[in-house]
Structure formats: C-alpha cells, structure tokens
Amino acid sequence: MAPRGTAAPTATEAARLRTPAVPGPRRRAGAGHHSGVLHSLLGLGTLDDVLSHPVAGASWEGFMIENLIAAAPFGTDAWFYRTRAGAEIDLLLQLPDRQLWAIEIEPSTAPRAARGFELAASDLGAAERFVVHPGRELFPLSEATTAIPLADLMERLEALA
C-alpha cells in the first residue's frame, strides 16, 4: 500500500520510473539510468566536463536515484513526492517493512536540507531522512536529517536485503 497522500506506481513505472507521489504535479525530467549515454552524446568525457555543463544537475540526480533504487532491497517502492505548495522529496523509498526513507539529492559539497524537504518528510512520517551529496563525509544537517555520500547510503540499503 502506498504511503498516505501518495499514488502507487504501475508495475512498469515501478521498474525504473519515478512517479509523482501525489496526483496532479508533472513528473520532472531527469537523466535517470541514461546518464552515461547522455554524457557520451554530449561529448562529455571527464567529470569536469560533466560538472561544467548545464545538464549536470539533472544528470547527477538521475545517476544518484538509479543507484539508490538498484541498492534498495527487493520489494522497495520508489516515488518522487511533490505537494501542490512545492515541497518535494527527490526520492521517497518505502522499504519492504513499510518504513519510509526520504532522500534529497544535492550536487553541492556543502549540502543543505531545504525547508520543503523537511516539512514533507515530517508530514509523511519518514523514519529516515538523507541528503545525498558528492562529498566523502557523513554529518548531521538537522536533528532528523543526515548528509551522506552515495556509497554510504547504498551500503545502508544493501545491508537491509
């Protein structure tokens, strides 16, 4: 069953597409698991090339989300959540034990948890809140939210399997 205020994805969407977690809002375009193809088509051969290109934000977000979904235990549902007021969660995972994990993707090495993210995660009763960033350190952003590198969060998800 989908979390309160969310719409469950179809079987096809659940396989790889993020769906809005509330009816109405448009799904944001993202590079998803096509990041490598996108980078190749744009002639972006190095990390510096990617980071200096306008596509960097969407590409980074899609890459992170694909890796986190792949690391999640079998039976995990994944959504994009956005309220009509604009509060959003880049990736909302409902684990097989029904726990909700709210995940924000930040391309900055100085990440922050947006107020809308904190409010949405609180409203949904997320058990865990993370802001994934490109740095190497894990540190608290608030009492309930942790900044975490991608590899560390993937390890946490894989440990749940």
Residue pairs with C-beta under 8 A, 6 or more apart in sequence:
1 8
2 8
2 21
2 77
2 79
2 94
3 21
3 92
3 94
3 100
3 124
3 125
4 124
4 125
5 21
5 22
5 123
5 124
6 21
6 22
6 79
6 81
6 92
7 19
7 20
7 21
7 22
7 23
8 77
9 17
9 19
9 77
9 78
9 79
13 19
14 77
14 78
16 32
16 33
16 66
16 69
17 27
17 32
18 27
18 30
18 65
18 78
18 79
18 80
18 91
19 27
19 79
19 80
20 26
20 27
20 79
20 80
20 81
20 82
21 79
21 80
21 81
21 82
21 89
21 92
22 81
22 82
22 83
22 84
24 84
25 82
25 83
25 84
27 80
28 80
29 58
30 58
30 61
30 62
30 65
31 38
31 55
31 58
31 59
31 61
31 62
31 63
32 62
32 65
32 66
33 62
33 66
34 62
35 59
35 62
35 63
35 66
38 55
38 59
39 45
39 49
39 50
39 59
42 53
42 55
43 49
44 50
44 53
44 55
50 56
50 59
51 107
53 59
56 107
57 107
60 105
60 107
60 134
61 90
61 105
61 107
64 105
64 132
64 150
65 78
65 90
65 91
65 105
67 150
67 154
68 91
68 93
68 103
68 132
68 150
68 153
68 154
68 157
69 76
69 78
69 91
69 93
71 153
71 154
71 155
71 157
71 158
72 78
72 93
72 95
72 157
72 160
73 95
73 96
73 157
73 160
73 161
74 96
74 161
75 95
75 96
76 93
76 94
76 95
76 96
76 157
77 93
77 94
78 91
78 92
78 93
78 94
79 91
79 92
79 94
80 88
80 89
80 90
80 91
80 92
81 88
81 89
81 92
81 102
81 120
81 124
82 88
82 89
83 116
83 120
85 116
86 116
87 115
87 116
87 117
87 119
87 120
87 123
88 116
88 117
88 120
89 102
89 103
89 104
89 117
89 120
89 121
89 124
89 126
90 103
90 104
90 105
91 102
91 103
91 104
91 105
92 100
92 101
92 102
92 103
92 124
92 126
93 100
93 101
93 103
93 157
94 100
95 101
95 160
99 127
99 128
100 124
100 125
100 126
100 127
100 128
101 126
101 127
101 128
101 129
101 130
102 117
102 120
102 121
102 124
102 126
102 128
102 129
102 130
103 129
103 130
103 131
103 132
103 153
104 111
104 113
104 114
104 117
104 130
104 131
104 132
105 131
105 132
106 112
106 131
106 132
106 133
106 147
107 133
107 134
108 133
108 134
109 133
109 134
109 135
111 131
111 132
111 133
111 135
111 141
111 147
112 131
112 141
113 129
113 131
113 141
113 142
113 145
117 129
117 131
117 145
118 129
118 142
118 144
118 145
121 129
121 144
121 145
122 144
129 144
129 145
129 146
130 145
130 146
130 147
130 148
130 153
131 141
131 145
131 146
131 147
131 148
132 148
132 149
132 150
132 153
133 147
133 148
133 149
134 149
134 150
135 147
135 149
136 149
137 147
137 149
138 146
138 147
138 148
138 149
138 152
139 146
139 147
140 146
140 147
141 147
